[in-house]
Structures are given as structure tokens and as C-alpha cells.
Amino acid sequence: MDPAAGMVDKAVAVLANLATIPEGRVAIGQEGGIPVLVEVVELGSARGKENAAAALLHLCTNSSRYCSMVLQEGAVPPLVALSQSGTPRAKEKAQALLSYFRNQRHGNAGRG
């Protein structure tokens, strides 16, 4: 996804929609979408960050494997920044994801 092409926001919106269904989540995970989504959370436009956070939330809450991949990509610092300075929806998604990470760390990590 080349930012110069101007399609990043649209592509991330599609990924956010795909992340709501099992087949979409599998495709995102298998095709290298997680690093891209983490990058958009960090460097994308306001709308891109919002949709990337929504997609990551769906991925993580439905798969501990994808959750681990998101954490390995270094998603926490950009999510913390987004939870403090994003759009209202982006803040909500980032806070929900950070809360989910905390809950997983405190004993629920055996699921999924």
C-alpha cells in the first residue's frame, strides 16, 4: 500500500470491514496485513488510523495468535498515542485494544 497512491485510507477501510468476518481475518493474517495495519496506526491519516485500530481490535479479540503478532509488531506505543490524540472513534478502538492486551496479560492468555 503506497501512501503516494492515495489509496491507503480506502484499502484500510476495506481491511476493517474484512476483519469483521472469520475469512477476512484469516486472509489479513496470512497475507501480511498485520504489519501494514500497525504501520497505519502509527503513520496514517486520522481516518486510516481509526480503521486500522478497528481492524486490529477485531483481529486480536478473535485470535490469540494474531494478538501476539500485533504485539510483536510493536503496536502498543502507537496505540497509546492514538488513544490520547485520535478521533473519538480511534481513541475508543485504541483504548479497547490496549485494555484487551492488559486483560490478556493478567491471566486470560490461554484462550484462542
C-alpha positions in Angstrom: 0.0 0.0 0.0 1.8 3.0 -1.3 0.8 6.3 0.5 1.6 8.3 -2.6 -1.1 6.4 -4.5 -3.8 7.9 -2.2 -5.5 4.6 -1.7 -4.3 3.8 1.8 -7.4 5.1 3.6 -9.7 3.2 1.2 -7.7 0.0 1.5 -7.6 0.2 5.3 -11.4 0.7 5.4 -11.8 -2.5 3.3 -9.5 -4.3 5.7 -11.5 -3.0 8.7 -14.6 -4.5 7.1 -12.9 -7.8 6.2 -11.7 -8.1 9.8 -15.3 -8.4 11.0 -15.7 -11.9 9.4 -13.6 -15.0 10.1 -12.5 -15.5 6.4 -11.4 -11.9 6.3 -9.3 -12.2 9.5 -7.6 -15.3 8.2 -6.8 -13.6 4.9 -5.4 -10.5 6.7 -3.3 -12.6 9.0 -1.9 -14.9 6.2 -1.2 -12.2 3.7 0.9 -9.9 5.9 -1.8 -7.4 6.7 -0.9 -7.0 10.4 2.4 -5.1 9.9 0.7 -2.8 7.5 -2.2 -2.1 9.9 0.2 -1.4 12.7 2.1 1.0 10.4 -1.1 2.8 9.5 -1.9 3.2 13.2 1.4 4.9 13.6 1.8 6.9 10.4 -1.6 7.0 8.7 -4.2 9.7 8.3 -6.8 10.2 11.1 -9.3 8.1 9.1 -6.7 5.5 8.4 -5.6 5.2 12.0 -9.2 4.8 13.0 -9.9 2.0 10.6 -6.6 0.3 11.3 -7.3 0.3 15.0 -10.8 -1.2 14.4 -9.3 -3.9 12.2 -6.6 -4.7 14.8 -9.2 -4.9 17.5 -11.2 -7.5 15.6 -8.1 -9.5 14.8 -6.9 -9.6 18.4 -10.2 -10.3 20.1 -10.8 -13.2 17.8 -7.3 -14.8 17.8 -4.6 -15.0 20.4 -2.2 -15.8 17.6 -3.0 -12.6 15.8 -2.9 -10.8 19.1 0.7 -12.0 19.6 1.6 -10.9 16.0 0.2 -7.4 16.7 2.2 -7.1 19.9 5.4 -8.3 18.1 4.9 -5.6 15.5 5.3 -3.0 18.3 1.7 -1.8 18.2 1.5 -0.6 21.8 3.3 2.8 21.5 1.3 4.0 18.5 -1.9 2.7 20.1 -1.1 4.6 23.3 -0.5 7.8 21.2 -3.8 7.2 19.3 -5.7 6.6 22.5 -4.7 10.1 23.6 -4.9 12.1 20.4 -7.0 10.3 17.8 -10.5 10.9 16.6 -13.2 9.9 19.1 -13.7 6.5 17.4 -10.0 6.0 17.1 -9.5 6.7 20.8 -12.3 4.3 21.6 -10.8 1.5 19.5 -7.2 2.1 20.7 -8.3 2.1 24.3 -10.4 -1.1 23.9 -7.4 -2.8 22.3 -4.9 -1.7 25.0 -7.4 -2.8 27.6 -7.7 -6.2 25.9 -3.9 -6.5 25.9 -3.8 -5.8 29.6 -6.6 -8.3 30.3 -4.7 -11.0 28.3 -1.5 -10.3 30.2 -3.3 -10.8 33.5 -4.2 -14.4 33.2 -6.5 -14.9 30.2 -3.7 -15.7 27.8 -4.6 -19.4 27.5 -7.6 -18.9 25.2 -8.0 -18.9 21.4 
